[in-house]
Structure formats: structure tokens, C-alpha cells
Amino acid sequence: MVREFYRMKATTMTLSERRQSVFPQDWCERVGLARGGPVNVFDLGEAGLLIRPVRPPSAEELESALAAALPKRSKSSQAERIVAEVMKTVREGR
């Protein structure tokens, strides 16, 4: 992991008055954002920002989430809560 840090390429970006910026094209292509898309931004305080693309859940993750939500003597509202929790977990990458 330490070696990866030293291989990082520094890129200068400009932030407009409207807080808009253009991300490096090679990064966008590498993470699947060449045509745009949502990103999660984590404020790391003095360490800066961590920006990660939001990945849609895979077919397997969706199937698992839906299977977990099948009612087993539970109310429909409880199934909806289970689906919401599973989807949140999947999107956060846990």
C-alpha cells in the first residue's frame, strides 16, 4: 500500500466560483465515469476529500437483497426496511 502512495500522479484541478470542476479524463475513464455519474465525497478534514464513484449493485447483490426481503411472517413495512438496509450496505461497499 505504501508503494501505491508513491506512484500516485498529482493533478492540479481548478474550482470555479460556482464550485464546479472538471476531473481528469484518464481517472474518469478508469473508474467508469467518462460519461458522468454520481460520486460519493467524504470530507477527511485536513487530509482532504475522498471521492469514490457510486457503483450500482451487481445482479448478485440485488438478488441477495431481494431474497433477504422476502416476507417470512413479517409485515410489508419490515420487508421494505430490510431492502433499504441491504441496499445502503451494498452502496457503501461494506
Backbone torsions as a table, in degrees:
resi	resn	phi	psi	omega
1	MET	NA	-38.9	179.7
2	VAL	-62.5	-39.3	179.3
3	ARG	-62.5	-38.3	178.7
4	GLU	-59.3	-38.8	-179.2
5	PHE	-59.1	-42.6	-177.1
6	TYR	-73.3	-18.1	178.8
7	ARG	-88.8	-4.5	-178.4
8	MET	-65.2	140.0	-179.6
9	LYS	-99.0	126.3	178.7
10	ALA	-80.6	136.1	177.9
11	THR	-131.7	130.9	176.7
12	THR	-89.9	129.8	178.2
13	MET	-121.7	152.9	178.5
14	THR	-110.1	137.3	177.2
15	LEU	-106.5	125.0	-178.2
16	SER	-76.9	172.5	177.5
17	GLU	-60.8	-25.5	179.0
18	ARG	-90.1	13.0	179.1
19	ARG	64.1	34.0	177.7
20	GLN	-106.5	151.0	179.9
21	SER	-150.4	163.2	175.6
22	VAL	-114.7	125.1	-179.3
23	PHE	-81.1	154.3	179.2
24	PRO	-58.3	134.4	-176.4
25	GLN	-59.8	-42.8	-177.8
26	ASP	-63.1	-37.1	177.3
27	TRP	-66.6	-46.1	-179.4
28	CYS	-58.7	-42.9	179.1
29	GLU	-66.9	-40.8	-177.4
30	ARG	-64.9	-35.4	-177.2
31	VAL	-100.6	8.2	175.9
32	GLY	81.7	25.2	-179.5
33	LEU	-114.4	22.7	-177.7
34	ALA	-59.3	-30.4	179.1
35	ARG	-103.3	14.5	-179.5
36	GLY	91.2	176.0	178.8
37	GLY	150.1	172.9	-177.4
38	PRO	-77.5	147.7	174.7
39	VAL	-133.0	151.1	170.7
40	ASN	-95.6	137.4	179.3
41	VAL	-121.8	123.9	-179.4
42	PHE	-111.7	125.1	178.6
43	ASP	-82.6	114.8	-179.3
44	LEU	-99.1	19.5	179.5
45	GLY	68.3	-132.1	-178.7
46	GLU	-63.1	-21.8	-178.7
47	ALA	-76.5	-14.2	177.2
48	GLY	112.8	-151.2	-179.7
49	LEU	-117.6	145.9	172.2
50	LEU	-111.2	121.7	-177.2
51	ILE	-116.5	122.3	-179.2
52	ARG	-130.7	137.5	177.4
53	PRO	-65.5	145.0	175.1
54	VAL	-84.6	119.5	-178.7
55	ARG	-97.2	133.3	173.9
56	PRO	-68.9	150.0	179.7
57	PRO	-64.4	146.7	178.0
58	SER	-73.0	168.6	178.9
59	ALA	-60.3	-38.5	179.9
60	GLU	-66.6	-40.9	179.6
61	GLU	-66.2	-40.1	177.2
62	LEU	-64.7	-44.1	179.2
63	GLU	-60.4	-42.2	178.8
64	SER	-64.0	-42.8	-180.0
65	ALA	-63.8	-43.3	-179.7
66	LEU	-67.8	-37.8	177.6
67	ALA	-64.2	-38.0	179.6
68	ALA	-68.0	-23.6	-176.5
69	ALA	-91.6	-4.5	179.0
70	LEU	-60.4	129.6	-177.8
71	PRO	-61.6	128.7	173.9
72	LYS	-124.5	77.8	-175.3
73	ARG	60.1	36.1	177.8
74	SER	-121.3	162.5	178.9
75	LYS	-78.4	155.7	-178.8
76	SER	-61.1	-33.6	179.0
77	SER	-64.7	-33.9	178.1
78	GLN	-68.9	-39.1	177.5
79	ALA	-63.4	-40.8	178.5
80	GLU	-63.1	-39.5	178.5
81	ARG	-64.3	-40.4	179.4
82	ILE	-63.3	-45.7	179.0
83	VAL	-60.4	-44.7	-179.9
84	ALA	-60.6	-42.3	179.5
85	GLU	-66.2	-42.9	-179.9
86	VAL	-65.1	-43.8	179.6
87	MET	-62.9	-38.7	177.9
88	LYS	-63.4	-43.8	179.0
89	THR	-61.7	-44.0	-179.9
90	VAL	-62.9	-44.1	-177.9
91	ARG	-68.5	-31.1	179.6
92	GLU	-82.5	-6.2	175.9
93	GLY	74.4	25.6	178.7
94	ARG	-82.9	NA	NA
